[in-house]
């Protein structure tokens, strides 16, 4: 099998290219891919109690990865924690004002990168691409 023609290789290649593009256009050097995704999720759901386990599920990451991510975001001033109002054993994740401002910038980057990637791609092609990706995800999860 020719590796560059495998689905996994092509998806990884695209993911790396997107990551490099985001790093080139990233004005805040502290924010990397996983932190950006997590911040977006946390900021857009800040009216809810969000816990580390929610990040694990949303980002499809394991507990140690989520723990390191949360620790890094606390260190970088994007998060604080507080005991849950529902279950004192759990710590809820609370975004800071710095996180909200960073998310605004990240969302601008995402809009720009999405616009660039969609150049020359029809709505039908895009719909088929997303449908195919969803099938890949379903196939690999079973």
C-alpha positions as CSV (number, residue, x, y, z in Angstrom):
1,X,0.0,0.0,0.0
2,X,1.3,3.4,-0.9
3,X,1.2,5.3,2.4
4,X,0.6,8.8,1.0
5,X,-2.6,7.5,-0.5
6,X,-4.1,6.3,2.7
7,X,-6.9,8.1,4.4
8,X,-5.0,8.4,7.7
9,X,-2.0,9.8,6.1
10,X,-4.0,12.4,4.1
11,X,-5.9,13.5,7.2
12,X,-2.7,13.7,9.3
13,X,-1.1,15.7,6.5
14,X,-4.0,18.2,6.4
15,X,-4.1,18.4,10.1
16,X,-0.4,19.3,10.2
17,X,-0.8,21.9,7.5
18,X,-3.7,23.5,9.4
19,X,-1.7,23.5,12.6
20,X,1.3,25.2,10.8
21,X,-1.0,27.8,9.3
22,X,-2.6,28.6,12.6
23,X,0.9,28.9,14.3
24,X,2.0,31.3,11.5
25,X,-1.0,33.5,12.1
26,X,-1.1,33.1,15.9
27,X,-0.3,36.4,17.6
28,X,-0.4,34.9,21.1
29,X,2.4,32.3,21.2
30,X,0.8,30.5,24.2
31,X,-2.1,29.1,22.4
32,X,-1.7,25.8,20.5
33,X,-4.3,23.6,18.8
34,X,-5.7,21.7,21.8
35,X,-5.8,24.8,24.0
36,X,-7.6,26.7,21.3
37,X,-10.2,24.0,20.8
38,X,-10.7,23.7,24.6
39,X,-10.9,27.5,25.0
40,X,-13.5,27.8,22.3
41,X,-15.6,25.1,23.9
42,X,-15.2,26.5,27.4
43,X,-15.9,30.1,26.4
44,X,-18.9,29.2,24.4
45,X,-20.3,27.2,27.3
46,X,-19.3,29.4,30.2
47,X,-22.9,29.6,31.4
48,X,-22.7,25.9,32.3
49,X,-20.6,24.0,34.8
50,X,-17.9,22.4,32.7
51,X,-15.5,19.8,34.2
52,X,-12.3,18.2,32.9
53,X,-14.3,15.1,32.0
54,X,-16.4,17.3,29.6
55,X,-13.2,18.3,27.8
56,X,-12.1,14.6,27.6
57,X,-15.4,13.8,25.9
58,X,-15.6,16.9,23.7
59,X,-12.0,16.7,22.4
60,X,-11.8,12.9,22.3
61,X,-8.7,12.9,24.6
62,X,-7.7,10.7,27.5
63,X,-7.7,11.7,31.1
64,X,-3.9,12.4,31.4
65,X,-4.0,14.5,28.2
66,X,-6.9,16.5,29.5
67,X,-5.2,16.9,32.9
68,X,-2.0,18.3,31.3
69,X,-4.1,20.6,29.1
70,X,-6.0,22.0,32.0
71,X,-2.8,22.5,34.0
72,X,-1.2,24.3,31.0
73,X,-4.3,26.6,30.6
74,X,-4.3,27.4,34.3
75,X,-0.5,28.2,34.1
76,X,-1.1,30.4,31.0
77,X,-3.8,32.3,32.8
78,X,-6.8,31.1,30.7
79,X,-8.5,29.1,33.4
80,X,-9.2,29.0,37.1
81,X,-11.0,26.2,39.0
82,X,-13.6,26.2,41.7
83,X,-15.6,23.5,43.5
84,X,-18.7,22.4,41.7
85,X,-22.0,23.8,43.1
86,X,-23.6,20.4,42.3
87,X,-20.8,18.0,43.6
88,X,-18.1,19.4,45.8
89,X,-15.8,16.6,44.8
90,X,-15.5,18.0,41.3
91,X,-13.7,21.1,40.1
92,X,-15.5,23.2,37.5
93,X,-13.4,25.0,34.9
94,X,-13.8,28.8,34.8
95,X,-12.5,30.9,31.9
96,X,-10.7,34.1,32.6
97,X,-11.1,37.4,30.7
98,X,-7.8,36.6,29.1
99,X,-9.4,33.4,27.7
100,X,-12.4,35.3,26.3
101,X,-10.1,37.7,24.5
102,X,-7.9,34.9,23.2
103,X,-11.0,33.1,21.9
104,X,-12.0,36.1,19.9
105,X,-8.7,36.1,18.2
106,X,-8.7,32.3,17.7
107,X,-12.2,32.5,16.1
108,X,-10.9,35.1,13.7
109,X,-8.0,32.7,12.8
110,X,-10.4,29.9,12.3
111,X,-12.7,32.0,10.0
112,X,-9.6,32.9,8.0
113,X,-8.3,29.4,7.7
114,X,-11.8,28.0,6.8
115,X,-12.2,30.6,4.1
116,X,-8.8,29.7,2.7
117,X,-9.4,26.0,2.7
118,X,-12.8,26.4,1.1
119,X,-11.5,28.4,-1.9
120,X,-12.5,26.6,-5.1
121,X,-14.7,24.1,-3.2
122,X,-18.4,24.0,-4.1
123,X,-21.1,23.7,-1.4
124,X,-21.9,20.2,-2.8
125,X,-18.2,19.1,-2.5
126,X,-18.1,20.5,1.0
127,X,-21.3,18.7,2.0
128,X,-19.9,15.4,0.6
129,X,-16.6,15.9,2.4
130,X,-18.3,16.3,5.8
131,X,-20.6,13.3,5.1
132,X,-17.6,11.2,4.2
133,X,-15.7,12.3,7.3
134,X,-18.7,11.4,9.4
135,X,-18.7,7.9,7.9
136,X,-15.0,7.5,8.6
137,X,-15.6,8.5,12.2
138,X,-18.5,6.0,12.6
139,X,-16.6,3.2,11.0
140,X,-13.5,3.7,13.2
141,X,-15.5,4.0,16.4
142,X,-17.1,0.5,16.0
